[in-house]
Amino acid sequence: PVLPAAPATNAQSESQAQQLIADGQDAALQGEHAQARDAFIKAQALAPRNARLAYALARAHEALAEPSQAVRQYCRYLALVGTAPDADDV
C-alpha cells in the first residue's frame, strides 16, 4: 500500500516559498513574466502573508497586461503592509 506524503512543515513551506520567489525574480529579470507570475502564484500559496510577494506578483501581472489581477495584488500588498512608504506610488 502507498502511504500519503507527510504534510510539509512550516520550515519546509517557507524554504519552498523562498525558492519559488527567487525563481520568479530570476524569470522576471530575464523578461519571462509568465514564468515569474506562475512561480509567484505558487509561492503565494505557501506564504500568503508575504507583502513583497504580493507586490512582485502585481508587477508580473502588470508586465503581462493583466490589469485587474495586477490591481488585486497591489491592493493585497497595501492591505498587508498598512502604511508603506511606497503606498502613494502603488
URKAUR-V431914 format. One record per pair of residues at least 24 apart in sequence whose C-alpha atoms are under 6 Angstrom apart, sorted by the first residue. I is the first residue (numbers start at 0). J is the second residue. Records with the same first field share a line. If there is no record, write none. Layout:
I: J  J
//
This chain:
12: 45
16: 42  45
32: 59
50: 76  79
//
